[in-house]
């Protein structure tokens, strides 16, 4: 029972870190798109 609880806790931790990583990736993509848009706007 203790082992099961521990593995569930580890799974939640891994899922949590994965979710944060995914969120950060999306945020970085949004920022990159915004900057590239600004660069294109300056070029024209």
N, CA, C and O of each residue as an XYZ file, in Angstrom:
176
protein
N       0.843     -1.206      0.000
C       0.000      0.000      0.000
C       0.879      1.257      0.000
O       0.598      2.223     -0.710
N       1.919      1.229      0.788
C       2.840      2.365      0.870
C       3.512      2.590     -0.488
O       3.656      3.726     -0.942
N       3.925      1.479     -1.132
C       4.583      1.550     -2.442
C       3.633      2.165     -3.477
O       4.040      2.996     -4.289
N       2.369      1.747     -3.437
C       1.371      2.250     -4.376
C       1.206      3.762     -4.205
O       1.169      4.509     -5.183
N       1.107      4.197     -2.951
C       0.968      5.621     -2.669
C       2.164      6.402     -3.169
O       2.030      7.503     -3.703
N       3.356      5.804     -2.984
C       4.585      6.458     -3.412
C       4.619      6.597     -4.932
O       4.975      7.654     -5.453
N       4.247      5.528     -5.646
C       4.275      5.555     -7.113
C       3.258      6.566     -7.650
O       3.527      7.256     -8.633
N       2.096      6.653     -7.009
C       1.078      7.629     -7.424
C       1.625      9.044     -7.230
O       1.427      9.920     -8.073
N       2.318      9.254     -6.104
C       2.889     10.565     -5.819
C       3.929     10.918     -6.880
O       3.980     12.054     -7.352
N       4.751      9.949     -7.251
C       5.772     10.167     -8.281
C       5.099     10.476     -9.619
O       5.543     11.365    -10.347
N       4.036      9.750     -9.942
C       3.311      9.978    -11.196
C       2.720     11.384    -11.243
O       2.780     12.054    -12.273
N       2.151     11.825    -10.130
C       1.578     13.176    -10.052
C       2.688     14.204    -10.239
O       2.508     15.201    -10.939
N       3.846     13.953     -9.604
C       4.992     14.860     -9.718
C       5.464     14.953    -11.169
O       5.716     16.042    -11.683
N       5.580     13.786    -11.825
C       6.023     13.761    -13.221
C       5.012     14.472    -14.118
O       5.394     15.239    -15.002
N       3.722     14.217    -13.890
C       2.674     14.858    -14.682
C       2.712     16.375    -14.490
O       2.539     17.140    -15.439
N       2.943     16.793    -13.241
C       2.993     18.213    -12.899
C       4.150     18.897    -13.617
O       3.982     19.968    -14.200
N       5.340     18.265    -13.571
C       6.507     18.853    -14.238
C       6.294     18.878    -15.749
O       6.693     19.829    -16.420
N       5.663     17.828    -16.283
C       5.385     17.754    -17.713
C       4.428     18.882    -18.113
O       4.615     19.527    -19.144
N       3.408     19.110    -17.292
C       2.431     20.166    -17.565
C       3.106     21.534    -17.557
O       2.819     22.375    -18.408
N       4.005     21.758    -16.594
C       4.731     23.034    -16.504
C       5.600     23.218    -17.738
O       5.656     24.303    -18.317
N       6.289     22.129    -18.137
C       7.165     22.197    -19.303
C       6.361     22.532    -20.550
O       6.783     23.352    -21.366
N       5.203     21.898    -20.696
C       4.334     22.125    -21.852
C       3.845     23.575    -21.853
O       3.838     24.231    -22.894
N       3.434     24.073    -20.679
C       2.969     25.453    -20.544
C       4.080     26.424    -20.933
O       3.849     27.390    -21.661
N       5.300     26.154    -20.433
C       6.441     27.015    -20.751
C       6.721     27.013    -22.245
O       7.011     28.059    -22.825
N       6.638     25.841    -22.872
C       6.859     25.732    -24.309
C       5.848     26.572    -25.076
O       6.205     27.277    -26.019
N       4.583     26.495    -24.668
C       3.518     27.261    -25.326
C       3.767     28.758    -25.148
O       3.622     29.533    -26.092
N       4.143     29.159    -23.932
C       4.413     30.571    -23.649
C       5.585     31.074    -24.488
O       5.525     32.164    -25.057
N       6.653     30.275    -24.564
C       7.835     30.656    -25.344
C       7.457     30.799    -26.815
O       7.910     31.720    -27.495
N       6.622     29.877    -27.300
C       6.172     29.917    -28.694
C       5.386     31.203    -28.960
O       5.574     31.856    -29.986
N       4.506     31.553    -28.024
C       3.702     32.781    -28.164
C       4.611     34.003    -28.219
O       4.425     34.887    -29.055
N       5.604     34.047    -27.313
C       6.532     35.176    -27.248
C       7.349     35.245    -28.535
O       7.545     36.324    -29.095
N       7.824     34.086    -29.001
C       8.625     34.034    -30.228
C       7.806     34.525    -31.418
O       8.308     35.277    -32.253
N       6.552     34.101    -31.495
C       5.675     34.539    -32.585
C       5.460     36.048    -32.525
O       5.447     36.723    -33.554
N       5.295     36.566    -31.320
C       5.087     38.000    -31.134
C       6.322     38.768    -31.598
O       6.209     39.771    -32.302
N       7.507     38.287    -31.196
C       8.738     38.961    -31.584
C       8.961     38.885    -33.091
O       9.362     39.870    -33.711
N       8.702     37.721    -33.681
C       8.895     37.575    -35.125
C       7.908     38.491    -35.863
O       8.246     39.059    -36.902
N       6.701     38.631    -35.330
C       5.707     39.531    -35.923
C       6.209     40.974    -35.865
O       6.084     41.722    -36.834
N       6.780     41.360    -34.712
C       7.320     42.708    -34.546
C       8.452     42.957    -35.538
O       8.535     44.030    -36.137
N       9.330     41.953    -35.712
C      10.458     42.083    -36.641
C       9.938     42.272    -38.065
O      10.443     43.118    -38.803
N       8.927     41.486    -38.452
C       8.346     41.613    -39.789
C       7.702     42.990    -39.963
O       7.797     43.593    -41.032
N       7.059     43.474    -38.926
C       6.405     44.781    -38.985
C       7.452     45.880    -39.178
O       7.221     46.841    -39.911
N       8.600     45.733    -38.517
C       9.676     46.727    -38.642
C      10.264     46.676    -40.052
O      10.586     47.715    -40.628
N      10.405     45.481    -40.604
C      11.011     45.319    -41.933
C      10.183     45.987    -43.025
O      10.736     46.509    -43.993
N       8.870     45.974    -42.876
C       8.041     46.535    -43.940
C       7.972     48.048    -43.886
O       7.310     48.666    -44.721
